[in-house]
Amino acid sequence: MLLEGRVAVVTGAGRGIGREFALALADQGAAVVVNDIGVGLSGDSTGEDPASEVCAEIIAKGGRAVPAHDSVTDFDAAGRIIGTALENFGQIDILVNNAGIVRDRTLVKMDPNDFDAVIATHLKGAFNCTRHAVGPMKEAGYGRIINITSSAGLRGNFGQTNYAAAKAGLMGMTFVWALELGRSGITVNAMAPAGATRMTAGLYKDGEAPPASLNPALNAPIVAYLASERASGVNGQLFGRTDWAYTLFQHPKQIAWMDREGGWDVESLADQFDSMLGQHLQQVGMVMPSGLSQDTARS
């Protein structure tokens, strides 16, 4: 097992893709702190306790797991999540920043509270948990941080200003943390998963089964690998999943130039833009499931 003797914290691990991360890490030998506050898609309370349910699954298979019910959105509460790992298992080696909610609306209909809530969970939540985890990781000289991003942030998606901003922000933080922490034996990578979960239920008609390639469990193996010692040379990378394939995103970089000694004026730039930069313009938007457009997916 790749993670024997390691301790992992997975946020938002009570359901869906996060649950699969927790189960896979446990299957590879890690003790797991399963963090989930049991809320609905938009962050409203449900009164449920999925974190304890996932822990029971892990323990039933001979693994070690404890729940953590604090919210990642609060800095001190995030500290208690990491503290749960230290108090119960004596260390923290792996952090998967997965917790998230959605409040989809087009820009002209989005309430500021909807924006703030999504940013607080995805982006600030990842900062909060990582800020508390890196101290013990640096002391141990070992750490694996995996930020769960999304193609919505890397490519854009209709009706998801808040979600895309948070997920794009996670990409930027991944790059910075990889630079800052790599010298301490800590790697930081990001993964954009794909899967049929509560968040994507609206994409399919009643009774219609999603494709087998959208099984959320298919995302977990690469996260378990990135969490292991075997992935020590992988740092600051963006991974994804499409159909049956794992993918590697190219970092945003310059792909075309229009250069002129002394610089450009507006008129000459307008005359030559199409032939020099215009031919390289890139398409925005996620690759949607067959038969769905971005508009229908977020209507």
N, C-alpha and C positions, 0 to 999 in steps of 0.2 A: 504494500500500500504506500502511495506516494506521500501521505501526510501523517504517518504514524508519529505520535508524540507532539503534534502541532495543535494549536488552539486557534479557532476561528470565530469571528463575530460576523454574522450576516444580518444586515438590517432589512426590514420589510420581508422577512423570511417565512411568514405564516401562510402565504398562499402563492400560487402561480409560479413564476420563474424564480423568485427568491426562495421558495420552498425547495425547488429542485436543486438550487445551489447548496442549501444546507444539507440536504440528503446526500448529495454527491460528495461533499467534503467529509461528512461522517463516514460514508462508505470507504473513503480512502484513509480512514484512521484518525481524522481530526476530532477533537472535542469541540462542540459547537455551541455558541451562544446564539439562540434564535430570538432575534428582536422583532417584535411586531406589536402594535397597540390595538390591532383588531378593528380598524376603521374601514369605511366604505371607500369607493373609488375617489370621491371628492374630499375625503378626510373626515367624514361624519362618523360618529360613534355607532358601532353595531352591537356592542355588548358581548361580542364573541371573543374567544381566546385562542386564535389559531396558532400562536407561538407555542403554547403548551401542547397542543395537538401534534405539532411537528416534532417536538421533543419526545413525546410518547412514541412516535413512529421510530425515531432514531434509537431510543432506549430498547424498544422491543426487538430490534435487530442486533442488540449487543453493543451499541454505541454509547457515547456520553454526550449529553446535551442538557442545557438549562435555558429557561426562557428569560427574556428581559422585556419589560413592558413600558419602558420609558420612551419618550418621543425624541427623535433625532433633532427636532427643530429647536430645542432648548439646549444651550451649551452645557449647563450643569447636568441636565438629564442625560445628555450624550456621554458625559463623563461616567455616569453610573452604569451605562451600557458596557463600556470598556471595563469598568471596575468589576462588573459581574464576571468577566473572563478571568481577571486577576484573582478575585476572591475565591472562585470555584476551582480554577485550574492552574493558577499560579503564573500565567503568562498570557501574552497576546501576540500571535505570530501572523495572523491573516485577518484582513478586514475587507469585506465585500460591501461597498456602499450601494445598496440596491433600493432602499426605501423610496417610495414615490406615490404621488397622487396625480389625478388629472382633473382639470376643470376647463374643458374645451369650449372655446367661443371664438368667433372672429374678433379681430382687433376692435372694431367699432362697437361690439357688444360686451367686451370684457370688462368686468369690474376690477378696480385696483386690488380688492381683497382676493380675487381669484388669482391675480398675478402674484401677489405676495405669498399666498399660501403654497403655491406650487414651487416657487423659488425657495421658500423656507425649508420645504421637505427635501427636495432633490439636491439643491446646491449648498445651501447653508447646512443642511443635515450632514452632507458628506464632509464639509469642512469641520463641523463640530466633532464628529466621531474620529476623523483622522487626526485632528489636533490633539485629542486625548490619547490616541493609540501610538503616535510616533515616539513619544518619550520612552515607554517601555521597549519598543522595537529597537530604538537606537542603543539603548543600554545593552540589549541582547545581541546587537550586531546583525539582526535578521528581521525581515518583515516583507510581507506581500500585501499590497493594496490593489484591489480591483474596483474601479469605478464603473458602474453600469450606466452607460450613456444610451443614445438612441439615434437612429437615422433621422429622426425628426429634428435633432439638433445639428447633425452633420450635413443634412441635405435640405431640411425644411419640410413642413407639413401643414396643410390647410387647417386653420382654426386652432393652432397650438403655439401661439406667441409665447405664453408662459412656459410651457413644457419644453419647447425648442430652445428658449433662452437658457433654461436650467441645464439641459443636456449639453448644449454647446459650451456652457461654462465649465461643466465637468471635464470636457475635452481640454480646455485651457489649463485647468488646475492639474490635470494628469501630466501635462508637459512640464509644468513648473515643479511639481513635486518629484517627478522623475529626476530632474536636474539637481534638486536640493538634497534628496534623500539617498540617491544612488551610492554615494560615497560611504554611507552607513550600512550598506548591505540590505537596503530596502528597495524593492522594485515597485513601480507604480504603472499600471496599465489600465486601459479602458476596454469595455466590450459592449457592443450594440447588439442585444439579443433579438430574436424573433420568436414569437410563440402565440398560440391561441389561449388567452387568459380572459379574466373579467374585463380588462382594458380593451380587448378587441372583439368582445361579444357582439357589438353592434355592426360588425362588418358582415355578418352572416345572417341569412334568413332563418326564421324559426324552424328548428329541426334539421337545418343544414349542418353537416359535420365539416369542420375545417380540415384542410389537407393534413396527412400524416406528418409532412415535413414541418408543420407548425406545432408539433409536440414540444411543450416548454422544456421537457427534460433534455432535449438535444443541445441546449445551450450550456449545460452544466459541465461536460467534460473539459472544455477549454478553460473554464474558470478554475476547476480543480488542478489542472496542469499549471496554470499561471501562479497558483498558490503554492506550488511545490519548489523544492530545491532544484529540480531539473530545469526550471525556467529562470535560473539565476542570470542568464544573459539576455533576457527579454525585459526591456525597460522603456517606458514612454511610448508604447505602441497602442494603436486603436484597432481592435478586432471586431468582427461582425459575424453574422450568420445569415445566409441566404439559401433557401431550400435545404439541401442536404450538405451544404458546404460551409466551412469556416472561411472567413475572408479577412484580409488585412487592408485597412484604409491607408491611403497615402496621406501623409500630413499635408495640410494646406501649404502650398508653396507657389511661387511665381511660375507661370507656365508660358508666358509670352511677354515680349518687350516691344516698346516703340521708343526708339532713342534718337535724339537729334542734338548735336553739339550746341550748347547754349540754352537748351530747353525749347519748349513749345509755346506758341501763341494759340489762341482759341481757334482761329480760322484754319491754320495749317493742321492742327490736331483734328478738327472736324473733317477736313478733306481726306486725311489718311487713316482715321480710326478704323474704318471697316476693313481695310486691307491689312492692317497691322495687328490690331487687337480684336476687332469685331469677329473675325473668323474663328477665334478661339473661345468665344463665349460658351459657358457651360449651362446645362439644364439644371433647374432647381427642383426639389421635390423628391419624396421617397418613392421607391419602387413598390407599388401596391400589389396586393394579390390579384390574380387573373380576374378580369371582368369588373374591377373596381377602379374608379378614379379617385384622386384626392378629394374632389368635391363631394362625391357620394359617400366616401368613407367618413367625412366629417360633417355631413349635413345635419 
